[in-house]
Amino acid sequence: MRGMQNGLHADLMLISKIWPTVVDGPTAQNAQPAAIKQKTLTVHVTSPAWIQHLRFHQNDMIRQINQAAGRDLVTDMRFKIGGLHS
């Protein structure tokens, strides 16, 4: 179990590193990767408007994350209002 948790943590760290190259500046300021489980990435956002915006771009973001990671790291995304870390 611990090995899987370490792997998930490493995947989230990689996605967080990739994130600024996947989204533009305003999006990065209003949406951040928060968790990954079973290839579903949870992204915390600042408002419902950002949820709608990101859903529209979801498939492109998944493709770009996986391309940058060099593997199928993410197959789905969830968006929820939550705190962002600086």
Biopython code that builds the backbone (N, CA, C, O; Angstrom):
import numpy as np
from Bio.PDB.StructureBuilder import StructureBuilder

atoms = [
    (1, "MET", "N", (0.825, -1.192, 0.000)),
    (1, "MET", "CA", (0.000, 0.000, 0.000)),
    (1, "MET", "C", (0.867, 1.253, 0.000)),
    (1, "MET", "O", (0.591, 2.196, -0.742)),
    (2, "ARG", "N", (1.891, 1.273, 0.807)),
    (2, "ARG", "CA", (2.757, 2.435, 0.887)),
    (2, "ARG", "C", (3.426, 2.720, -0.459)),
    (2, "ARG", "O", (3.579, 3.877, -0.848)),
    (3, "GLY", "N", (3.825, 1.653, -1.169)),
    (3, "GLY", "CA", (4.442, 1.819, -2.474)),
    (3, "GLY", "C", (3.505, 2.481, -3.457)),
    (3, "GLY", "O", (3.921, 3.321, -4.254)),
    (4, "MET", "N", (2.220, 2.098, -3.401)),
    (4, "MET", "CA", (1.239, 2.707, -4.280)),
    (4, "MET", "C", (1.044, 4.179, -3.925)),
    (4, "MET", "O", (0.946, 5.023, -4.816)),
    (5, "GLN", "N", (0.987, 4.489, -2.642)),
    (5, "GLN", "CA", (0.831, 5.884, -2.218)),
    (5, "GLN", "C", (2.018, 6.711, -2.657)),
    (5, "GLN", "O", (1.844, 7.846, -3.102)),
    (6, "ASN", "N", (3.222, 6.173, -2.546)),
    (6, "ASN", "CA", (4.406, 6.892, -3.004)),
    (6, "ASN", "C", (4.346, 7.121, -4.508)),
    (6, "ASN", "O", (4.732, 8.185, -4.991)),
    (7, "GLY", "N", (3.860, 6.122, -5.254)),
    (7, "GLY", "CA", (3.719, 6.257, -6.699)),
    (7, "GLY", "C", (2.713, 7.326, -7.065)),
    (7, "GLY", "O", (2.944, 8.112, -7.984)),
    (8, "LEU", "N", (1.583, 7.363, -6.346)),
    (8, "LEU", "CA", (0.568, 8.383, -6.603)),
    (8, "LEU", "C", (1.106, 9.768, -6.272)),
    (8, "LEU", "O", (0.846, 10.731, -6.994)),
    (9, "HIS", "N", (1.860, 9.865, -5.174)),
    (9, "HIS", "CA", (2.455, 11.143, -4.802)),
    (9, "HIS", "C", (3.443, 11.597, -5.885)),
    (9, "HIS", "O", (3.471, 12.771, -6.254)),
    (10, "ALA", "N", (4.240, 10.670, -6.380)),
    (10, "ALA", "CA", (5.199, 10.999, -7.435)),
    (10, "ALA", "C", (4.469, 11.425, -8.704)),
    (10, "ALA", "O", (4.906, 12.355, -9.382)),
    (11, "ASP", "N", (3.356, 10.754, -9.036)),
    (11, "ASP", "CA", (2.576, 11.139, -10.214)),
    (11, "ASP", "C", (2.010, 12.541, -10.058)),
    (11, "ASP", "O", (2.043, 13.334, -11.000)),
    (12, "LEU", "N", (1.490, 12.854, -8.871)),
    (12, "LEU", "CA", (0.937, 14.188, -8.633)),
    (12, "LEU", "C", (2.032, 15.244, -8.701)),
    (12, "LEU", "O", (1.814, 16.335, -9.229)),
    (13, "MET", "N", (3.201, 14.927, -8.172)),
    (13, "MET", "CA", (4.323, 15.872, -8.252)),
    (13, "MET", "C", (4.707, 16.124, -9.708)),
    (13, "MET", "O", (4.976, 17.263, -10.091)),
    (14, "LEU", "N", (4.734, 15.076, -10.513)),
    (14, "LEU", "CA", (5.057, 15.220, -11.929)),
    (14, "LEU", "C", (4.007, 16.069, -12.631)),
    (14, "LEU", "O", (4.349, 16.962, -13.406)),
    (15, "ILE", "N", (2.735, 15.799, -12.368)),
    (15, "ILE", "CA", (1.665, 16.586, -12.988)),
    (15, "ILE", "C", (1.759, 18.043, -12.567)),
    (15, "ILE", "O", (1.569, 18.940, -13.388)),
    (16, "SER", "N", (2.051, 18.288, -11.298)),
    (16, "SER", "CA", (2.191, 19.669, -10.817)),
    (16, "SER", "C", (3.334, 20.387, -11.519)),
    (16, "SER", "O", (3.249, 21.584, -11.791)),
    (17, "LYS", "N", (4.396, 19.658, -11.810)),
    (17, "LYS", "CA", (5.535, 20.242, -12.525)),
    (17, "LYS", "C", (5.168, 20.541, -13.981)),
    (17, "LYS", "O", (5.582, 21.561, -14.532)),
    (18, "ILE", "N", (4.398, 19.655, -14.594)),
    (18, "ILE", "CA", (3.976, 19.804, -15.984)),
    (18, "ILE", "C", (2.904, 20.886, -16.139)),
    (18, "ILE", "O", (2.850, 21.564, -17.165)),
    (19, "TRP", "N", (2.058, 21.047, -15.130)),
    (19, "TRP", "CA", (0.852, 21.881, -15.192)),
    (19, "TRP", "C", (1.078, 23.258, -15.829)),
    (19, "TRP", "O", (0.304, 23.633, -16.710)),
    (20, "PRO", "N", (2.093, 24.024, -15.433)),
    (20, "PRO", "CA", (2.268, 25.365, -16.036)),
    (20, "PRO", "C", (2.545, 25.333, -17.542)),
    (20, "PRO", "O", (2.365, 26.345, -18.218)),
    (21, "THR", "N", (2.975, 24.199, -18.072)),
    (21, "THR", "CA", (3.203, 24.102, -19.518)),
    (21, "THR", "C", (1.933, 23.661, -20.242)),
    (21, "THR", "O", (1.837, 23.783, -21.464)),
    (22, "VAL", "N", (0.963, 23.149, -19.493)),
    (22, "VAL", "CA", (-0.287, 22.661, -20.072)),
    (22, "VAL", "C", (-1.334, 23.772, -20.120)),
    (22, "VAL", "O", (-2.122, 23.843, -21.063)),
    (23, "VAL", "N", (-1.346, 24.629, -19.118)),
    (23, "VAL", "CA", (-2.354, 25.691, -19.026)),
    (23, "VAL", "C", (-1.684, 27.060, -19.103)),
    (23, "VAL", "O", (-0.480, 27.190, -18.887)),
    (24, "ASP", "N", (-2.486, 28.078, -19.416)),
    (24, "ASP", "CA", (-1.953, 29.434, -19.473)),
    (24, "ASP", "C", (-1.869, 30.038, -18.063)),
    (24, "ASP", "O", (-2.337, 29.443, -17.092)),
    (25, "GLY", "N", (-1.276, 31.208, -17.972)),
    (25, "GLY", "CA", (-1.053, 31.856, -16.676)),
    (25, "GLY", "C", (-2.307, 32.054, -15.844)),
    (25, "GLY", "O", (-2.330, 31.658, -14.678)),
    (26, "PRO", "N", (-3.368, 32.664, -16.412)),
    (26, "PRO", "CA", (-4.585, 32.847, -15.622)),
    (26, "PRO", "C", (-5.191, 31.529, -15.135)),
    (26, "PRO", "O", (-5.703, 31.452, -14.018)),
    (27, "THR", "N", (-5.132, 30.504, -15.967)),
    (27, "THR", "CA", (-5.664, 29.207, -15.553)),
    (27, "THR", "C", (-4.828, 28.639, -14.413)),
    (27, "THR", "O", (-5.376, 28.111, -13.445)),
    (28, "ALA", "N", (-3.514, 28.743, -14.520)),
    (28, "ALA", "CA", (-2.633, 28.234, -13.459)),
    (28, "ALA", "C", (-2.883, 28.954, -12.135)),
    (28, "ALA", "O", (-2.701, 28.371, -11.067)),
    (29, "GLN", "N", (-3.297, 30.212, -12.201)),
    (29, "GLN", "CA", (-3.584, 30.971, -10.978)),
    (29, "GLN", "C", (-4.919, 30.590, -10.362)),
    (29, "GLN", "O", (-5.170, 30.873, -9.190)),
    (30, "ASN", "N", (-5.785, 29.944, -11.155)),
    (30, "ASN", "CA", (-7.128, 29.623, -10.688)),
    (30, "ASN", "C", (-7.443, 28.133, -10.639)),
    (30, "ASN", "O", (-8.558, 27.747, -10.290)),
    (31, "ALA", "N", (-6.471, 27.294, -10.987)),
    (31, "ALA", "CA", (-6.698, 25.851, -10.984)),
    (31, "ALA", "C", (-5.381, 25.136, -10.735)),
    (31, "ALA", "O", (-4.366, 25.446, -11.360)),
    (32, "GLN", "N", (-5.405, 24.173, -9.813)),
    (32, "GLN", "CA", (-4.194, 23.419, -9.491)),
    (32, "GLN", "C", (-4.514, 21.944, -9.296)),
    (32, "GLN", "O", (-5.549, 21.605, -8.722)),
    (33, "PRO", "N", (-3.635, 21.066, -9.769)),
    (33, "PRO", "CA", (-3.810, 19.637, -9.495)),
    (33, "PRO", "C", (-3.784, 19.397, -7.985)),
    (33, "PRO", "O", (-2.932, 19.930, -7.274)),
    (34, "ALA", "N", (-4.725, 18.592, -7.510)),
    (34, "ALA", "CA", (-4.825, 18.356, -6.067)),
    (34, "ALA", "C", (-4.622, 16.894, -5.687)),
    (34, "ALA", "O", (-4.098, 16.597, -4.613)),
    (35, "ALA", "N", (-5.035, 15.977, -6.567)),
    (35, "ALA", "CA", (-4.928, 14.549, -6.251)),
    (35, "ALA", "C", (-5.048, 13.747, -7.539)),
    (35, "ALA", "O", (-5.586, 14.221, -8.540)),
    (36, "ILE", "N", (-4.533, 12.520, -7.491)),
    (36, "ILE", "CA", (-4.732, 11.583, -8.595)),
    (36, "ILE", "C", (-5.015, 10.218, -8.005)),
    (36, "ILE", "O", (-4.334, 9.760, -7.087)),
    (37, "LYS", "N", (-6.044, 9.575, -8.558)),
    (37, "LYS", "CA", (-6.422, 8.242, -8.102)),
    (37, "LYS", "C", (-7.007, 7.496, -9.296)),
    (37, "LYS", "O", (-7.921, 7.989, -9.957)),
    (38, "GLN", "N", (-6.481, 6.315, -9.566)),
    (38, "GLN", "CA", (-6.930, 5.484, -10.680)),
    (38, "GLN", "C", (-6.977, 6.280, -11.983)),
    (38, "GLN", "O", (-7.936, 6.196, -12.751)),
    (39, "LYS", "N", (-5.919, 7.051, -12.206)),
    (39, "LYS", "CA", (-5.724, 7.853, -13.412)),
    (39, "LYS", "C", (-6.744, 8.980, -13.569)),
    (39, "LYS", "O", (-6.861, 9.562, -14.647)),
    (40, "THR", "N", (-7.486, 9.294, -12.494)),
    (40, "THR", "CA", (-8.394, 10.436, -12.504)),
    (40, "THR", "C", (-7.745, 11.565, -11.718)),
    (40, "THR", "O", (-7.474, 11.428, -10.525)),
    (41, "LEU", "N", (-7.499, 12.672, -12.391)),
    (41, "LEU", "CA", (-6.863, 13.831, -11.779)),
    (41, "LEU", "C", (-7.932, 14.753, -11.219)),
    (41, "LEU", "O", (-8.832, 15.175, -11.945)),
    (42, "THR", "N", (-7.840, 15.067, -9.937)),
    (42, "THR", "CA", (-8.714, 16.053, -9.312)),
    (42, "THR", "C", (-7.996, 17.386, -9.326)),
    (42, "THR", "O", (-6.847, 17.493, -8.896)),
    (43, "VAL", "N", (-8.689, 18.406, -9.829)),
    (43, "VAL", "CA", (-8.124, 19.749, -9.932)),
    (43, "VAL", "C", (-8.977, 20.682, -9.087)),
    (43, "VAL", "O", (-10.195, 20.746, -9.256)),
    (44, "HIS", "N", (-8.333, 21.406, -8.178)),
    (44, "HIS", "CA", (-9.035, 22.413, -7.391)),
    (44, "HIS", "C", (-9.068, 23.715, -8.173)),
    (44, "HIS", "O", (-8.071, 24.129, -8.765)),
    (45, "VAL", "N", (-10.234, 24.354, -8.164)),
    (45, "VAL", "CA", (-10.424, 25.606, -8.891)),
    (45, "VAL", "C", (-11.021, 26.651, -7.960)),
    (45, "VAL", "O", (-11.527, 26.331, -6.884)),
    (46, "THR", "N", (-10.952, 27.910, -8.396)),
    (46, "THR", "CA", (-11.398, 29.000, -7.544)),
    (46, "THR", "C", (-12.876, 29.343, -7.682)),
    (46, "THR", "O", (-13.432, 30.006, -6.806)),
    (47, "SER", "N", (-13.537, 28.901, -8.779)),
    (47, "SER", "CA", (-14.935, 29.277, -8.973)),
    (47, "SER", "C", (-15.635, 28.321, -9.942)),
    (47, "SER", "O", (-14.977, 27.591, -10.684)),
    (48, "PRO", "N", (-16.966, 28.329, -9.932)),
    (48, "PRO", "CA", (-17.705, 27.505, -10.886)),
    (48, "PRO", "C", (-17.398, 27.860, -12.349)),
    (48, "PRO", "O", (-17.422, 26.987, -13.216)),
    (49, "ALA", "N", (-17.114, 29.113, -12.616)),
    (49, "ALA", "CA", (-16.783, 29.525, -13.991)),
    (49, "ALA", "C", (-15.537, 28.796, -14.484)),
    (49, "ALA", "O", (-15.461, 28.405, -15.648)),
    (50, "TRP", "N", (-14.560, 28.615, -13.592)),
    (50, "TRP", "CA", (-13.341, 27.888, -13.978)),
    (50, "TRP", "C", (-13.623, 26.415, -14.214)),
    (50, "TRP", "O", (-13.002, 25.798, -15.079)),
    (51, "ILE", "N", (-14.548, 25.846, -13.459)),
    (51, "ILE", "CA", (-14.922, 24.453, -13.696)),
    (51, "ILE", "C", (-15.453, 24.305, -15.120)),
    (51, "ILE", "O", (-15.052, 23.394, -15.844)),
    (52, "GLN", "N", (-16.343, 25.189, -15.514)),
    (52, "GLN", "CA", (-16.910, 25.120, -16.859)),
    (52, "GLN", "C", (-15.827, 25.318, -17.922)),
    (52, "GLN", "O", (-15.791, 24.589, -18.913)),
    (53, "HIS", "N", (-14.964, 26.280, -17.721)),
    (53, "HIS", "CA", (-13.879, 26.559, -18.674)),
    (53, "HIS", "C", (-12.974, 25.325, -18.837)),
    (53, "HIS", "O", (-12.636, 24.941, -19.957)),
    (54, "LEU", "N", (-12.595, 24.723, -17.732)),
    (54, "LEU", "CA", (-11.680, 23.585, -17.782)),
    (54, "LEU", "C", (-12.343, 22.336, -18.367)),
    (54, "LEU", "O", (-11.687, 21.553, -19.053)),
    (55, "ARG", "N", (-13.610, 22.151, -18.105)),
    (55, "ARG", "CA", (-14.310, 21.009, -18.709)),
    (55, "ARG", "C", (-14.268, 21.100, -20.235)),
    (55, "ARG", "O", (-14.133, 20.088, -20.922)),
    (56, "PHE", "N", (-14.383, 22.308, -20.750)),
    (56, "PHE", "CA", (-14.344, 22.515, -22.199)),
    (56, "PHE", "C", (-12.982, 22.109, -22.770)),
    (56, "PHE", "O", (-12.906, 21.618, -23.896)),
    (57, "HIS", "N", (-11.914, 22.309, -22.005)),
    (57, "HIS", "CA", (-10.546, 22.028, -22.460)),
    (57, "HIS", "C", (-9.978, 20.715, -21.911)),
    (57, "HIS", "O", (-8.802, 20.415, -22.117)),
    (58, "GLN", "N", (-10.794, 19.947, -21.227)),
    (58, "GLN", "CA", (-10.341, 18.748, -20.516)),
    (58, "GLN", "C", (-9.582, 17.766, -21.409)),
    (58, "GLN", "O", (-8.493, 17.329, -21.039)),
    (59, "ASN", "N", (-10.116, 17.416, -22.552)),
    (59, "ASN", "CA", (-9.460, 16.415, -23.407)),
    (59, "ASN", "C", (-8.088, 16.888, -23.876)),
    (59, "ASN", "O", (-7.144, 16.100, -23.929)),
    (60, "ASP", "N", (-7.974, 18.165, -24.216)),
    (60, "ASP", "CA", (-6.674, 18.704, -24.628)),
    (60, "ASP", "C", (-5.673, 18.665, -23.473)),
    (60, "ASP", "O", (-4.503, 18.341, -23.675)),
    (61, "MET", "N", (-6.132, 18.994, -22.267)),
    (61, "MET", "CA", (-5.235, 18.985, -21.116)),
    (61, "MET", "C", (-4.756, 17.567, -20.816)),
    (61, "MET", "O", (-3.577, 17.360, -20.527)),
    (62, "ILE", "N", (-5.654, 16.595, -20.882)),
    (62, "ILE", "CA", (-5.263, 15.205, -20.642)),
    (62, "ILE", "C", (-4.204, 14.782, -21.664)),
    (62, "ILE", "O", (-3.191, 14.180, -21.309)),
    (63, "ARG", "N", (-4.450, 15.100, -22.919)),
    (63, "ARG", "CA", (-3.500, 14.730, -23.976)),
    (63, "ARG", "C", (-2.143, 15.385, -23.727)),
    (63, "ARG", "O", (-1.111, 14.728, -23.868)),
    (64, "GLN", "N", (-2.126, 16.651, -23.365)),
    (64, "GLN", "CA", (-0.864, 17.363, -23.133)),
    (64, "GLN", "C", (-0.129, 16.845, -21.906)),
    (64, "GLN", "O", (1.096, 16.723, -21.927)),
    (65, "ILE", "N", (-0.850, 16.541, -20.846)),
    (65, "ILE", "CA", (-0.216, 15.979, -19.640)),
    (65, "ILE", "C", (0.445, 14.648, -19.989)),
    (65, "ILE", "O", (1.609, 14.424, -19.659)),
    (66, "ASN", "N", (-0.295, 13.768, -20.654)),
    (66, "ASN", "CA", (0.231, 12.452, -20.994)),
    (66, "ASN", "C", (1.408, 12.545, -21.959)),
    (66, "ASN", "O", (2.371, 11.788, -21.845)),
    (67, "GLN", "N", (1.329, 13.464, -22.896)),
    (67, "GLN", "CA", (2.428, 13.651, -23.843)),
    (67, "GLN", "C", (3.684, 14.127, -23.114)),
    (67, "GLN", "O", (4.780, 13.621, -23.357)),
    (68, "ALA", "N", (3.519, 15.097, -22.225)),
    (68, "ALA", "CA", (4.667, 15.622, -21.470)),
    (68, "ALA", "C", (5.232, 14.567, -20.518)),
    (68, "ALA", "O", (6.442, 14.511, -20.299)),
    (69, "ALA", "N", (4.357, 13.732, -19.954)),
    (69, "ALA", "CA", (4.800, 12.689, -19.018)),
    (69, "ALA", "C", (5.411, 11.501, -19.744)),
    (69, "ALA", "O", (6.166, 10.733, -19.147)),
    (70, "GLY", "N", (5.096, 11.342, -21.020)),
    (70, "GLY", "CA", (5.606, 10.219, -21.786)),
    (70, "GLY", "C", (4.882, 8.910, -21.513)),
    (70, "GLY", "O", (5.387, 7.836, -21.837)),
    (71, "ARG", "N", (3.697, 9.001, -20.917)),
    (71, "ARG", "CA", (2.886, 7.807, -20.633)),
    (71, "ARG", "C", (1.457, 8.234, -20.324)),
    (71, "ARG", "O", (1.181, 9.414, -20.109)),
    (72, "ASP", "N", (0.559, 7.265, -20.305)),
    (72, "ASP", "CA", (-0.844, 7.554, -19.983)),
    (72, "ASP", "C", (-1.003, 7.690, -18.475)),
    (72, "ASP", "O", (-1.321, 6.728, -17.777)),
    (73, "LEU", "N", (-0.782, 8.871, -18.005)),
    (73, "LEU", "CA", (-0.834, 9.170, -16.581)),
    (73, "LEU", "C", (-2.260, 9.520, -16.150)),
    (73, "LEU", "O", (-2.680, 9.182, -15.044)),
    (74, "VAL", "N", (-3.001, 10.200, -17.034)),
    (74, "VAL", "CA", (-4.346, 10.686, -16.721)),
    (74, "VAL", "C", (-5.305, 10.238, -17.821)),
    (74, "VAL", "O", (-5.014, 10.391, -19.008)),
    (75, "THR", "N", (-6.460, 9.678, -17.417)),
    (75, "THR", "CA", (-7.490, 9.326, -18.384)),
    (75, "THR", "C", (-8.772, 10.122, -18.169)),
    (75, "THR", "O", (-9.634, 10.162, -19.046)),
    (76, "ASP", "N", (-8.900, 10.760, -16.994)),
    (76, "ASP", "CA", (-10.096, 11.546, -16.692)),
    (76, "ASP", "C", (-9.715, 12.651, -15.717)),
    (76, "ASP", "O", (-8.691, 12.578, -15.039)),
    (77, "MET", "N", (-10.561, 13.677, -15.662)),
    (77, "MET", "CA", (-10.324, 14.790, -14.738)),
    (77, "MET", "C", (-11.624, 15.121, -14.020)),
    (77, "MET", "O", (-12.713, 15.030, -14.587)),
    (78, "ARG", "N", (-11.480, 15.507, -12.758)),
    (78, "ARG", "CA", (-12.583, 16.022, -11.939)),
    (78, "ARG", "C", (-12.192, 17.415, -11.508)),
    (78, "ARG", "O", (-11.024, 17.676, -11.221)),
    (79, "PHE", "N", (-13.159, 18.310, -11.460)),
    (79, "PHE", "CA", (-12.900, 19.673, -11.031)),
    (79, "PHE", "C", (-13.794, 19.982, -9.847)),
    (79, "PHE", "O", (-14.988, 19.682, -9.850)),
    (80, "LYS", "N", (-13.190, 20.593, -8.829)),
    (80, "LYS", "CA", (-13.986, 20.982, -7.666)),
    (80, "LYS", "C", (-13.404, 22.244, -7.062)),
    (80, "LYS", "O", (-12.207, 22.512, -7.153)),
    (81, "ILE", "N", (-14.274, 22.996, -6.453)),
    (81, "ILE", "CA", (-13.835, 24.221, -5.799)),
    (81, "ILE", "C", (-13.057, 23.823, -4.547)),
    (81, "ILE", "O", (-13.533, 23.053, -3.713)),
    (82, "GLY", "N", (-11.861, 24.366, -4.445)),
    (82, "GLY", "CA", (-11.001, 24.019, -3.318)),
    (82, "GLY", "C", (-9.867, 25.011, -3.195)),
    (82, "GLY", "O", (-9.663, 25.851, -4.071)),
    (83, "GLY", "N", (-9.141, 24.912, -2.117)),
    (83, "GLY", "CA", (-8.036, 25.812, -1.864)),
    (83, "GLY", "C", (-6.858, 25.552, -2.793)),
    (83, "GLY", "O", (-6.551, 24.410, -3.134)),
    (84, "LEU", "N", (-6.213, 26.630, -3.189)),
    (84, "LEU", "CA", (-5.016, 26.536, -4.013)),
    (84, "LEU", "C", (-3.804, 26.793, -3.142)),
    (84, "LEU", "O", (-3.860, 27.576, -2.194)),
    (85, "HIS", "N", (-2.710, 26.131, -3.469)),
    (85, "HIS", "CA", (-1.461, 26.304, -2.729)),
    (85, "HIS", "C", (-0.534, 27.194, -3.535)),
    (85, "HIS", "O", (-0.495, 27.123, -4.763)),
    (86, "SER", "N", (0.213, 28.034, -2.829)),
    (86, "SER", "CA", (1.142, 28.904, -3.561)),
    (86, "SER", "C", (2.491, 28.279, -3.733)),
    (86, "SER", "O", (3.382, 28.885, -4.328)),
]
sb = StructureBuilder()
sb.init_structure("model")
sb.init_model(0)
sb.init_chain("A")
sb.init_seg("    ")
for serial, (resi, resn, name, xyz) in enumerate(atoms, 1):
    if name == "N":
        sb.init_residue(resn, " ", resi, " ")
    sb.init_atom(name, np.array(xyz, "f"), 0.0, 1.0, " ", f" {name:<3s}", serial, name[0])
structure = sb.get_structure()
